[in-house]
Amino acid sequence: MDCAECARLVVEYERLEQAYATVVNVLNSRTETATASEYMRLRADADEARLDSEIARLELGQHKRVHAKAN
């Protein structure tokens, strides 16, 4: 599938997946040493990054389905 939009969506999904992994790694490394408020902020950041990644994955999947229907 040669499509600039698809390529953009793949890059965006990969970027957001990496951002999510980074936030989770920080959360995991700080779990035992963070204050309760720091932990809650890190947890919220991880939840937000997970949702952003999931939305990007769904957008990419939807875009690929549109191409599949067109063929």
N, CA, C, O and CB atoms as a CASP TS submission, in Angstrom:
PFRMAT TS
TARGET T0000
AUTHOR 0000-0000-0000
METHOD Language model
MODEL 1
PARENT N/A
ATOM      1  N   MET     1       0.856  -1.168   0.000  1.00  0.00           N
ATOM      2  CA  MET     1       0.000   0.000   0.000  1.00  0.00           C
ATOM      3  C   MET     1       0.904   1.233   0.000  1.00  0.00           C
ATOM      4  O   MET     1       1.469   1.588   1.035  1.00  0.00           O
ATOM      5  CB  MET     1      -0.975  -0.003   1.231  1.00  0.00           C
ATOM      6  N   ASP     2       1.042   1.879  -1.139  1.00  0.00           N
ATOM      7  CA  ASP     2       1.828   3.104  -1.248  1.00  0.00           C
ATOM      8  C   ASP     2       0.906   4.295  -1.091  1.00  0.00           C
ATOM      9  O   ASP     2       0.215   4.690  -2.030  1.00  0.00           O
ATOM     10  CB  ASP     2       2.586   3.169  -2.598  1.00  0.00           C
ATOM     11  N   CYS     3       0.902   4.853   0.086  1.00  0.00           N
ATOM     12  CA  CYS     3       0.003   5.957   0.386  1.00  0.00           C
ATOM     13  C   CYS     3       0.703   6.846   1.398  1.00  0.00           C
ATOM     14  O   CYS     3       1.136   6.375   2.450  1.00  0.00           O
ATOM     15  CB  CYS     3      -1.381   5.450   0.926  1.00  0.00           C
ATOM     16  N   ALA     4       0.815   8.119   1.089  1.00  0.00           N
ATOM     17  CA  ALA     4       1.496   9.048   1.991  1.00  0.00           C
ATOM     18  C   ALA     4       0.789   9.128   3.342  1.00  0.00           C
ATOM     19  O   ALA     4       1.440   9.235   4.381  1.00  0.00           O
ATOM     20  CB  ALA     4       1.575  10.440   1.357  1.00  0.00           C
ATOM     21  N   GLU     5      -0.522   9.076   3.327  1.00  0.00           N
ATOM     22  CA  GLU     5      -1.275   9.149   4.582  1.00  0.00           C
ATOM     23  C   GLU     5      -1.017   7.905   5.430  1.00  0.00           C
ATOM     24  O   GLU     5      -0.863   7.999   6.648  1.00  0.00           O
ATOM     25  CB  GLU     5      -2.789   9.302   4.301  1.00  0.00           C
ATOM     26  N   CYS     6      -0.972   6.756   4.792  1.00  0.00           N
ATOM     27  CA  CYS     6      -0.693   5.521   5.523  1.00  0.00           C
ATOM     28  C   CYS     6       0.706   5.585   6.134  1.00  0.00           C
ATOM     29  O   CYS     6       0.896   5.218   7.294  1.00  0.00           O
ATOM     30  CB  CYS     6      -0.824   4.287   4.590  1.00  0.00           C
ATOM     31  N   ALA     7       1.664   6.042   5.372  1.00  0.00           N
ATOM     32  CA  ALA     7       3.034   6.171   5.880  1.00  0.00           C
ATOM     33  C   ALA     7       3.078   7.127   7.069  1.00  0.00           C
ATOM     34  O   ALA     7       3.771   6.868   8.053  1.00  0.00           O
ATOM     35  CB  ALA     7       3.981   6.663   4.766  1.00  0.00           C
ATOM     36  N   ARG     8       2.348   8.217   6.978  1.00  0.00           N
ATOM     37  CA  ARG     8       2.299   9.185   8.081  1.00  0.00           C
ATOM     38  C   ARG     8       1.686   8.550   9.320  1.00  0.00           C
ATOM     39  O   ARG     8       2.178   8.742  10.432  1.00  0.00           O
ATOM     40  CB  ARG     8       1.497  10.437   7.675  1.00  0.00           C
ATOM     41  N   LEU     9       0.612   7.795   9.126  1.00  0.00           N
ATOM     42  CA  LEU     9      -0.050   7.142  10.249  1.00  0.00           C
ATOM     43  C   LEU     9       0.856   6.092  10.902  1.00  0.00           C
ATOM     44  O   LEU     9       0.853   5.945  12.124  1.00  0.00           O
ATOM     45  CB  LEU     9      -1.355   6.492   9.784  1.00  0.00           C
ATOM     46  N   VAL    10       1.618   5.376  10.103  1.00  0.00           N
ATOM     47  CA  VAL    10       2.556   4.390  10.656  1.00  0.00           C
ATOM     48  C   VAL    10       3.617   5.083  11.492  1.00  0.00           C
ATOM     49  O   VAL    10       3.916   4.650  12.605  1.00  0.00           O
ATOM     50  CB  VAL    10       3.220   3.570   9.529  1.00  0.00           C
ATOM     51  N   VAL    11       4.184   6.152  10.966  1.00  0.00           N
ATOM     52  CA  VAL    11       5.209   6.896  11.698  1.00  0.00           C
ATOM     53  C   VAL    11       4.642   7.458  12.994  1.00  0.00           C
ATOM     54  O   VAL    11       5.294   7.398  14.037  1.00  0.00           O
ATOM     55  CB  VAL    11       5.777   8.031  10.831  1.00  0.00           C
ATOM     56  N   GLU    12       3.453   7.994  12.935  1.00  0.00           N
ATOM     57  CA  GLU    12       2.817   8.566  14.131  1.00  0.00           C
ATOM     58  C   GLU    12       2.533   7.479  15.165  1.00  0.00           C
ATOM     59  O   GLU    12       2.769   7.676  16.357  1.00  0.00           O
ATOM     60  CB  GLU    12       1.507   9.293  13.753  1.00  0.00           C
ATOM     61  N   TYR    13       2.027   6.337  14.712  1.00  0.00           N
ATOM     62  CA  TYR    13       1.753   5.229  15.632  1.00  0.00           C
ATOM     63  C   TYR    13       3.053   4.755  16.288  1.00  0.00           C
ATOM     64  O   TYR    13       3.091   4.543  17.500  1.00  0.00           O
ATOM     65  CB  TYR    13       1.063   4.055  14.884  1.00  0.00           C
ATOM     66  N   GLU    14       4.107   4.587  15.504  1.00  0.00           N
ATOM     67  CA  GLU    14       5.392   4.149  16.057  1.00  0.00           C
ATOM     68  C   GLU    14       5.934   5.167  17.061  1.00  0.00           C
ATOM     69  O   GLU    14       6.482   4.787  18.096  1.00  0.00           O
ATOM     70  CB  GLU    14       6.414   3.926  14.928  1.00  0.00           C
ATOM     71  N   ARG    15       5.783   6.449  16.760  1.00  0.00           N
ATOM     72  CA  ARG    15       6.248   7.500  17.669  1.00  0.00           C
ATOM     73  C   ARG    15       5.489   7.439  18.985  1.00  0.00           C
ATOM     74  O   ARG    15       6.084   7.537  20.057  1.00  0.00           O
ATOM     75  CB  ARG    15       6.085   8.890  17.025  1.00  0.00           C
ATOM     76  N   LEU    16       4.186   7.278  18.903  1.00  0.00           N
ATOM     77  CA  LEU    16       3.366   7.237  20.109  1.00  0.00           C
ATOM     78  C   LEU    16       3.578   5.949  20.902  1.00  0.00           C
ATOM     79  O   LEU    16       3.520   5.970  22.131  1.00  0.00           O
ATOM     80  CB  LEU    16       1.899   7.383  19.745  1.00  0.00           C
ATOM     81  N   GLU    17       3.819   4.845  20.229  1.00  0.00           N
ATOM     82  CA  GLU    17       4.147   3.596  20.923  1.00  0.00           C
ATOM     83  C   GLU    17       5.453   3.747  21.691  1.00  0.00           C
ATOM     84  O   GLU    17       5.565   3.299  22.832  1.00  0.00           O
ATOM     85  CB  GLU    17       4.249   2.423  19.922  1.00  0.00           C
ATOM     86  N   GLN    18       6.444   4.384  21.061  1.00  0.00           N
ATOM     87  CA  GLN    18       7.731   4.601  21.735  1.00  0.00           C
ATOM     88  C   GLN    18       7.563   5.545  22.924  1.00  0.00           C
ATOM     89  O   GLN    18       8.161   5.331  23.978  1.00  0.00           O
ATOM     90  CB  GLN    18       8.773   5.172  20.747  1.00  0.00           C
ATOM     91  N   ALA    19       6.763   6.571  22.757  1.00  0.00           N
ATOM     92  CA  ALA    19       6.507   7.501  23.860  1.00  0.00           C
ATOM     93  C   ALA    19       5.834   6.781  25.021  1.00  0.00           C
ATOM     94  O   ALA    19       6.166   7.024  26.182  1.00  0.00           O
ATOM     95  CB  ALA    19       5.634   8.679  23.386  1.00  0.00           C
ATOM     96  N   TYR    20       4.901   5.908  24.718  1.00  0.00           N
ATOM     97  CA  TYR    20       4.218   5.126  25.749  1.00  0.00           C
ATOM     98  C   TYR    20       5.216   4.226  26.472  1.00  0.00           C
ATOM     99  O   TYR    20       5.219   4.167  27.702  1.00  0.00           O
ATOM    100  CB  TYR    20       3.077   4.280  25.131  1.00  0.00           C
ATOM    101  N   ALA    21       6.056   3.531  25.726  1.00  0.00           N
ATOM    102  CA  ALA    21       7.060   2.652  26.331  1.00  0.00           C
ATOM    103  C   ALA    21       8.001   3.434  27.238  1.00  0.00           C
ATOM    104  O   ALA    21       8.379   2.960  28.309  1.00  0.00           O
ATOM    105  CB  ALA    21       7.863   1.929  25.245  1.00  0.00           C
ATOM    106  N   THR    22       8.367   4.612  26.811  1.00  0.00           N
ATOM    107  CA  THR    22       9.260   5.450  27.621  1.00  0.00           C
ATOM    108  C   THR    22       8.595   5.852  28.924  1.00  0.00           C
ATOM    109  O   THR    22       9.204   5.764  29.991  1.00  0.00           O
ATOM    110  CB  THR    22       9.681   6.701  26.841  1.00  0.00           C
ATOM    111  N   VAL    23       7.356   6.291  28.843  1.00  0.00           N
ATOM    112  CA  VAL    23       6.626   6.708  30.050  1.00  0.00           C
ATOM    113  C   VAL    23       6.445   5.529  31.005  1.00  0.00           C
ATOM    114  O   VAL    23       6.580   5.685  32.218  1.00  0.00           O
ATOM    115  CB  VAL    23       5.249   7.305  29.675  1.00  0.00           C
ATOM    116  N   VAL    24       6.142   4.365  30.464  1.00  0.00           N
ATOM    117  CA  VAL    24       5.973   3.177  31.310  1.00  0.00           C
ATOM    118  C   VAL    24       7.296   2.803  31.972  1.00  0.00           C
ATOM    119  O   VAL    24       7.316   2.420  33.141  1.00  0.00           O
ATOM    120  CB  VAL    24       5.435   1.987  30.479  1.00  0.00           C
ATOM    121  N   ASN    25       8.388   2.911  31.242  1.00  0.00           N
ATOM    122  CA  ASN    25       9.698   2.625  31.837  1.00  0.00           C
ATOM    123  C   ASN    25      10.006   3.587  32.979  1.00  0.00           C
ATOM    124  O   ASN    25      10.523   3.174  34.017  1.00  0.00           O
ATOM    125  CB  ASN    25      10.798   2.708  30.772  1.00  0.00           C
ATOM    126  N   VAL    26       9.695   4.854  32.793  1.00  0.00           N
ATOM    127  CA  VAL    26       9.907   5.837  33.859  1.00  0.00           C
ATOM    128  C   VAL    26       9.018   5.490  35.048  1.00  0.00           C
ATOM    129  O   VAL    26       9.478   5.499  36.190  1.00  0.00           O
ATOM    130  CB  VAL    26       9.611   7.282  33.356  1.00  0.00           C
ATOM    131  N   LEU    27       7.774   5.191  34.792  1.00  0.00           N
ATOM    132  CA  LEU    27       6.845   4.822  35.866  1.00  0.00           C
ATOM    133  C   LEU    27       7.378   3.621  36.637  1.00  0.00           C
ATOM    134  O   LEU    27       7.406   3.629  37.868  1.00  0.00           O
ATOM    135  CB  LEU    27       5.442   4.512  35.294  1.00  0.00           C
ATOM    136  N   ASN    28       7.797   2.595  35.917  1.00  0.00           N
ATOM    137  CA  ASN    28       8.307   1.390  36.571  1.00  0.00           C
ATOM    138  C   ASN    28       9.571   1.659  37.375  1.00  0.00           C
ATOM    139  O   ASN    28       9.751   1.100  38.457  1.00  0.00           O
ATOM    140  CB  ASN    28       8.581   0.317  35.541  1.00  0.00           C
ATOM    141  N   SER    29      10.438   2.504  36.857  1.00  0.00           N
ATOM    142  CA  SER    29      11.685   2.778  37.567  1.00  0.00           C
ATOM    143  C   SER    29      11.484   3.653  38.797  1.00  0.00           C
ATOM    144  O   SER    29      12.323   3.664  39.697  1.00  0.00           O
ATOM    145  CB  SER    29      12.668   3.438  36.637  1.00  0.00           C
ATOM    146  N   ARG    30      10.379   4.383  38.837  1.00  0.00           N
ATOM    147  CA  ARG    30      10.134   5.308  39.941  1.00  0.00           C
ATOM    148  C   ARG    30       9.071   4.813  40.925  1.00  0.00           C
ATOM    149  O   ARG    30       8.784   5.492  41.911  1.00  0.00           O
ATOM    150  CB  ARG    30       9.720   6.645  39.393  1.00  0.00           C
ATOM    151  N   THR    31       8.496   3.663  40.675  1.00  0.00           N
ATOM    152  CA  THR    31       7.391   3.180  41.501  1.00  0.00           C
ATOM    153  C   THR    31       7.746   3.142  42.979  1.00  0.00           C
ATOM    154  O   THR    31       6.940   3.552  43.814  1.00  0.00           O
ATOM    155  CB  THR    31       6.969   1.803  41.046  1.00  0.00           C
ATOM    156  N   GLU    32       8.931   2.661  43.318  1.00  0.00           N
ATOM    157  CA  GLU    32       9.300   2.508  44.723  1.00  0.00           C
ATOM    158  C   GLU    32       9.807   3.788  45.373  1.00  0.00           C
ATOM    159  O   GLU    32       9.825   3.890  46.599  1.00  0.00           O
ATOM    160  CB  GLU    32      10.341   1.453  44.849  1.00  0.00           C
ATOM    161  N   THR    33      10.217   4.763  44.572  1.00  0.00           N
ATOM    162  CA  THR    33      10.825   5.968  45.146  1.00  0.00           C
ATOM    163  C   THR    33       9.962   7.223  45.006  1.00  0.00           C
ATOM    164  O   THR    33      10.232   8.225  45.667  1.00  0.00           O
ATOM    165  CB  THR    33      12.154   6.212  44.498  1.00  0.00           C
ATOM    166  N   ALA    34       8.951   7.187  44.175  1.00  0.00           N
ATOM    167  CA  ALA    34       8.125   8.372  43.934  1.00  0.00           C
ATOM    168  C   ALA    34       7.194   8.625  45.116  1.00  0.00           C
ATOM    169  O   ALA    34       6.739   7.700  45.789  1.00  0.00           O
ATOM    170  CB  ALA    34       7.308   8.208  42.636  1.00  0.00           C
ATOM    171  N   THR    35       6.930   9.894  45.341  1.00  0.00           N
ATOM    172  CA  THR    35       5.889  10.227  46.312  1.00  0.00           C
ATOM    173  C   THR    35       4.543   9.843  45.710  1.00  0.00           C
ATOM    174  O   THR    35       4.440   9.557  44.517  1.00  0.00           O
ATOM    175  CB  THR    35       5.925  11.750  46.694  1.00  0.00           C
ATOM    176  N   ALA    36       3.537   9.841  46.532  1.00  0.00           N
ATOM    177  CA  ALA    36       2.203   9.479  46.036  1.00  0.00           C
ATOM    178  C   ALA    36       1.767  10.400  44.909  1.00  0.00           C
ATOM    179  O   ALA    36       1.214   9.940  43.910  1.00  0.00           O
ATOM    180  CB  ALA    36       1.177   9.525  47.171  1.00  0.00           C
ATOM    181  N   SER    37       2.010  11.695  45.060  1.00  0.00           N
ATOM    182  CA  SER    37       1.587  12.638  44.010  1.00  0.00           C
ATOM    183  C   SER    37       2.411  12.456  42.738  1.00  0.00           C
ATOM    184  O   SER    37       1.870  12.564  41.637  1.00  0.00           O
ATOM    185  CB  SER    37       1.711  14.089  44.510  1.00  0.00           C
ATOM    186  N   GLU    38       3.708  12.183  42.867  1.00  0.00           N
ATOM    187  CA  GLU    38       4.534  11.921  41.679  1.00  0.00           C
ATOM    188  C   GLU    38       4.070  10.655  40.978  1.00  0.00           C
ATOM    189  O   GLU    38       3.982  10.607  39.751  1.00  0.00           O
ATOM    190  CB  GLU    38       6.025  11.797  42.063  1.00  0.00           C
ATOM    191  N   TYR    39       3.772   9.626  41.772  1.00  0.00           N
ATOM    192  CA  TYR    39       3.293   8.374  41.189  1.00  0.00           C
ATOM    193  C   TYR    39       1.987   8.590  40.432  1.00  0.00           C
ATOM    194  O   TYR    39       1.816   8.090  39.320  1.00  0.00           O
ATOM    195  CB  TYR    39       3.102   7.313  42.280  1.00  0.00           C
ATOM    196  N   MET    40       1.076   9.331  41.033  1.00  0.00           N
ATOM    197  CA  MET    40      -0.209   9.584  40.370  1.00  0.00           C
ATOM    198  C   MET    40      -0.015  10.354  39.069  1.00  0.00           C
ATOM    199  O   MET    40      -0.698  10.079  38.083  1.00  0.00           O
ATOM    200  CB  MET    40      -1.149  10.361  41.301  1.00  0.00           C
ATOM    201  N   ARG    41       0.910  11.319  39.053  1.00  0.00           N
ATOM    202  CA  ARG    41       1.195  12.072  37.823  1.00  0.00           C
ATOM    203  C   ARG    41       1.796  11.156  36.775  1.00  0.00           C
ATOM    204  O   ARG    41       1.399  11.198  35.610  1.00  0.00           O
ATOM    205  CB  ARG    41       2.149  13.252  38.107  1.00  0.00           C
ATOM    206  N   LEU    42       2.757  10.324  37.179  1.00  0.00           N
ATOM    207  CA  LEU    42       3.377   9.395  36.238  1.00  0.00           C
ATOM    208  C   LEU    42       2.347   8.391  35.706  1.00  0.00           C
ATOM    209  O   LEU    42       2.362   8.045  34.524  1.00  0.00           O
ATOM    210  CB  LEU    42       4.547   8.653  36.912  1.00  0.00           C
ATOM    211  N   ARG    43       1.472   7.939  36.572  1.00  0.00           N
ATOM    212  CA  ARG    43       0.429   6.998  36.163  1.00  0.00           C
ATOM    213  C   ARG    43      -0.526   7.665  35.167  1.00  0.00           C
ATOM    214  O   ARG    43      -0.921   7.053  34.175  1.00  0.00           O
ATOM    215  CB  ARG    43      -0.354   6.481  37.399  1.00  0.00           C
ATOM    216  N   ALA    44      -0.888   8.909  35.433  1.00  0.00           N
ATOM    217  CA  ALA    44      -1.754   9.652  34.509  1.00  0.00           C
ATOM    218  C   ALA    44      -1.059   9.856  33.163  1.00  0.00           C
ATOM    219  O   ALA    44      -1.686   9.732  32.111  1.00  0.00           O
ATOM    220  CB  ALA    44      -2.148  11.017  35.117  1.00  0.00           C
ATOM    221  N   ASP    45       0.239  10.169  33.201  1.00  0.00           N
ATOM    222  CA  ASP    45       1.001  10.323  31.957  1.00  0.00           C
ATOM    223  C   ASP    45       1.006   9.021  31.161  1.00  0.00           C
ATOM    224  O   ASP    45       0.856   9.032  29.939  1.00  0.00           O
ATOM    225  CB  ASP    45       2.447  10.765  32.259  1.00  0.00           C
ATOM    226  N   ALA    46       1.178   7.899  31.861  1.00  0.00           N
ATOM    227  CA  ALA    46       1.188   6.597  31.193  1.00  0.00           C
ATOM    228  C   ALA    46      -0.185   6.290  30.597  1.00  0.00           C
ATOM    229  O   ALA    46      -0.282   5.793  29.475  1.00  0.00           O
ATOM    230  CB  ALA    46       1.604   5.485  32.181  1.00  0.00           C
ATOM    231  N   ASP    47      -1.230   6.582  31.341  1.00  0.00           N
ATOM    232  CA  ASP    47      -2.587   6.348  30.831  1.00  0.00           C
ATOM    233  C   ASP    47      -2.861   7.190  29.589  1.00  0.00           C
ATOM    234  O   ASP    47      -3.440   6.702  28.619  1.00  0.00           O
ATOM    235  CB  ASP    47      -3.629   6.660  31.914  1.00  0.00           C
ATOM    236  N   GLU    48      -2.446   8.446  29.621  1.00  0.00           N
ATOM    237  CA  GLU    48      -2.645   9.334  28.472  1.00  0.00           C
ATOM    238  C   GLU    48      -1.847   8.840  27.265  1.00  0.00           C
ATOM    239  O   GLU    48      -2.356   8.827  26.145  1.00  0.00           O
ATOM    240  CB  GLU    48      -2.233  10.780  28.827  1.00  0.00           C
ATOM    241  N   ALA    49      -0.605   8.436  27.493  1.00  0.00           N
ATOM    242  CA  ALA    49       0.233   7.940  26.399  1.00  0.00           C
ATOM    243  C   ALA    49      -0.353   6.656  25.811  1.00  0.00           C
ATOM    244  O   ALA    49      -0.308   6.451  24.598  1.00  0.00           O
ATOM    245  CB  ALA    49       1.675   7.691  26.892  1.00  0.00           C
ATOM    246  N   ARG    50      -0.904   5.792  26.668  1.00  0.00           N
ATOM    247  CA  ARG    50      -1.533   4.564  26.192  1.00  0.00           C
ATOM    248  C   ARG    50      -2.739   4.880  25.315  1.00  0.00           C
ATOM    249  O   ARG    50      -2.918   4.279  24.255  1.00  0.00           O
ATOM    250  CB  ARG    50      -1.953   3.683  27.374  1.00  0.00           C
ATOM    251  N   LEU    51      -3.555   5.814  25.755  1.00  0.00           N
ATOM    252  CA  LEU    51      -4.731   6.188  24.963  1.00  0.00           C
ATOM    253  C   LEU    51      -4.331   6.814  23.631  1.00  0.00           C
ATOM    254  O   LEU    51      -4.932   6.511  22.600  1.00  0.00           O
ATOM    255  CB  LEU    51      -5.614   7.160  25.750  1.00  0.00           C
ATOM    256  N   ASP    52      -3.320   7.687  23.644  1.00  0.00           N
ATOM    257  CA  ASP    52      -2.844   8.300  22.398  1.00  0.00           C
ATOM    258  C   ASP    52      -2.368   7.224  21.425  1.00  0.00           C
ATOM    259  O   ASP    52      -2.667   7.275  20.232  1.00  0.00           O
ATOM    260  CB  ASP    52      -1.702   9.307  22.683  1.00  0.00           C
ATOM    261  N   SER    53      -1.628   6.256  21.946  1.00  0.00           N
ATOM    262  CA  SER    53      -1.121   5.168  21.117  1.00  0.00           C
ATOM    263  C   SER    53      -2.265   4.322  20.569  1.00  0.00           C
ATOM    264  O   SER    53      -2.256   3.940  19.398  1.00  0.00           O
ATOM    265  CB  SER    53      -0.154   4.293  21.919  1.00  0.00           C
ATOM    266  N   GLU    54      -3.233   4.035  21.404  1.00  0.00           N
ATOM    267  CA  GLU    54      -4.381   3.228  20.978  1.00  0.00           C
ATOM    268  C   GLU    54      -5.182   3.946  19.895  1.00  0.00           C
ATOM    269  O   GLU    54      -5.615   3.318  18.929  1.00  0.00           O
ATOM    270  CB  GLU    54      -5.289   2.907  22.180  1.00  0.00           C
ATOM    271  N   ILE    55      -5.379   5.228  20.045  1.00  0.00           N
ATOM    272  CA  ILE    55      -6.098   6.000  19.023  1.00  0.00           C
ATOM    273  C   ILE    55      -5.341   5.962  17.704  1.00  0.00           C
ATOM    274  O   ILE    55      -5.941   5.775  16.645  1.00  0.00           O
ATOM    275  CB  ILE    55      -6.298   7.463  19.480  1.00  0.00           C
ATOM    276  N   ALA    56      -4.029   6.136  17.763  1.00  0.00           N
ATOM    277  CA  ALA    56      -3.216   6.093  16.539  1.00  0.00           C
ATOM    278  C   ALA    56      -3.302   4.722  15.883  1.00  0.00           C
ATOM    279  O   ALA    56      -3.377   4.628  14.658  1.00  0.00           O
ATOM    280  CB  ALA    56      -1.745   6.437  16.851  1.00  0.00           C
ATOM    281  N   ARG    57      -3.293   3.654  16.684  1.00  0.00           N
ATOM    282  CA  ARG    57      -3.401   2.298  16.142  1.00  0.00           C
ATOM    283  C   ARG    57      -4.752   2.100  15.453  1.00  0.00           C
ATOM    284  O   ARG    57      -4.828   1.513  14.373  1.00  0.00           O
ATOM    285  CB  ARG    57      -3.215   1.251  17.263  1.00  0.00           C
ATOM    286  N   LEU    58      -5.802   2.589  16.082  1.00  0.00           N
ATOM    287  CA  LEU    58      -7.131   2.464  15.488  1.00  0.00           C
ATOM    288  C   LEU    58      -7.255   3.271  14.202  1.00  0.00           C
ATOM    289  O   LEU    58      -7.859   2.805  13.235  1.00  0.00           O
ATOM    290  CB  LEU    58      -8.193   2.911  16.481  1.00  0.00           C
ATOM    291  N   GLU    59      -6.692   4.470  14.179  1.00  0.00           N
ATOM    292  CA  GLU    59      -6.725   5.291  12.964  1.00  0.00           C
ATOM    293  C   GLU    59      -5.980   4.600  11.827  1.00  0.00           C
ATOM    294  O   GLU    59      -6.441   4.608  10.686  1.00  0.00           O
ATOM    295  CB  GLU    59      -6.114   6.680  13.231  1.00  0.00           C
ATOM    296  N   LEU    60      -4.829   4.001  12.136  1.00  0.00           N
ATOM    297  CA  LEU    60      -4.070   3.283  11.116  1.00  0.00           C
ATOM    298  C   LEU    60      -4.869   2.088  10.612  1.00  0.00           C
ATOM    299  O   LEU    60      -4.940   1.853   9.406  1.00  0.00           O
ATOM    300  CB  LEU    60      -2.707   2.823  11.672  1.00  0.00           C
ATOM    301  N   GLY    61      -5.461   1.345  11.515  1.00  0.00           N
ATOM    302  CA  GLY    61      -6.273   0.197  11.108  1.00  0.00           C
ATOM    303  C   GLY    61      -7.453   0.598  10.242  1.00  0.00           C
ATOM    304  O   GLY    61      -7.759  -0.070   9.254  1.00  0.00           O
ATOM    305  N   GLN    62      -8.113   1.684  10.608  1.00  0.00           N
ATOM    306  CA  GLN    62      -9.250   2.156   9.827  1.00  0.00           C
ATOM    307  C   GLN    62      -8.787   2.574   8.431  1.00  0.00           C
ATOM    308  O   GLN    62      -9.453   2.282   7.437  1.00  0.00           O
ATOM    309  CB  GLN    62      -9.952   3.333  10.543  1.00  0.00           C
ATOM    310  N   HIS    63      -7.660   3.250   8.362  1.00  0.00           N
ATOM    311  CA  HIS    63      -7.138   3.684   7.070  1.00  0.00           C
ATOM    312  C   HIS    63      -6.825   2.473   6.187  1.00  0.00           C
ATOM    313  O   HIS    63      -7.123   2.475   4.993  1.00  0.00           O
ATOM    314  CB  HIS    63      -5.875   4.553   7.262  1.00  0.00           C
ATOM    315  N   LYS    64      -6.230   1.453   6.777  1.00  0.00           N
ATOM    316  CA  LYS    64      -5.910   0.244   6.004  1.00  0.00           C
ATOM    317  C   LYS    64      -7.173  -0.461   5.530  1.00  0.00           C
ATOM    318  O   LYS    64      -7.207  -1.006   4.426  1.00  0.00           O
ATOM    319  CB  LYS    64      -5.060  -0.719   6.843  1.00  0.00           C
ATOM    320  N   ARG    65      -8.213  -0.453   6.361  1.00  0.00           N
ATOM    321  CA  ARG    65      -9.479  -1.069   5.938  1.00  0.00           C
ATOM    322  C   ARG    65     -10.091  -0.323   4.761  1.00  0.00           C
ATOM    323  O   ARG    65     -10.671  -0.950   3.874  1.00  0.00           O
ATOM    324  CB  ARG    65     -10.473  -1.105   7.103  1.00  0.00           C
ATOM    325  N   VAL    66      -9.975   0.996   4.732  1.00  0.00           N
ATOM    326  CA  VAL    66     -10.491   1.788   3.616  1.00  0.00           C
ATOM    327  C   VAL    66      -9.774   1.371   2.337  1.00  0.00           C
ATOM    328  O   VAL    66     -10.405   1.205   1.294  1.00  0.00           O
ATOM    329  CB  VAL    66     -10.309   3.315   3.880  1.00  0.00           C
ATOM    330  N   HIS    67      -8.447   1.200   2.418  1.00  0.00           N
ATOM    331  CA  HIS    67      -7.695   0.748   1.235  1.00  0.00           C
ATOM    332  C   HIS    67      -8.130  -0.647   0.809  1.00  0.00           C
ATOM    333  O   HIS    67      -8.262  -0.923  -0.383  1.00  0.00           O
ATOM    334  CB  HIS    67      -6.183   0.759   1.519  1.00  0.00           C
ATOM    335  N   ALA    68      -8.351  -1.521   1.776  1.00  0.00           N
ATOM    336  CA  ALA    68      -8.745  -2.903   1.464  1.00  0.00           C
ATOM    337  C   ALA    68     -10.101  -2.931   0.760  1.00  0.00           C
ATOM    338  O   ALA    68     -10.303  -3.717  -0.165  1.00  0.00           O
ATOM    339  CB  ALA    68      -8.798  -3.757   2.753  1.00  0.00           C
ATOM    340  N   LYS    69     -11.024  -2.083   1.190  1.00  0.00           N
ATOM    341  CA  LYS    69     -12.345  -2.029   0.563  1.00  0.00           C
ATOM    342  C   LYS    69     -12.259  -1.473  -0.858  1.00  0.00           C
ATOM    343  O   LYS    69     -13.041  -1.851  -1.730  1.00  0.00           O
ATOM    344  CB  LYS    69     -13.299  -1.173   1.406  1.00  0.00           C
ATOM    345  N   ALA    70     -11.304  -0.577  -1.079  1.00  0.00           N
ATOM    346  CA  ALA    70     -11.153   0.041  -2.401  1.00  0.00           C
ATOM    347  C   ALA    70     -10.575  -0.945  -3.416  1.00  0.00           C
ATOM    348  O   ALA    70     -10.744  -0.766  -4.622  1.00  0.00           O
ATOM    349  CB  ALA    70     -10.255   1.280  -2.308  1.00  0.00           C
ATOM    350  N   ASN    71      -9.908  -1.962  -2.938  1.00  0.00           N
ATOM    351  CA  ASN    71      -9.267  -2.935  -3.855  1.00  0.00           C
ATOM    352  C   ASN    71     -10.120  -4.097  -4.121  1.00  0.00           C
ATOM    353  O   ASN    71      -9.726  -4.994  -4.866  1.00  0.00           O
ATOM    354  CB  ASN    71      -7.972  -3.415  -3.315  1.00  0.00           C
TER
END
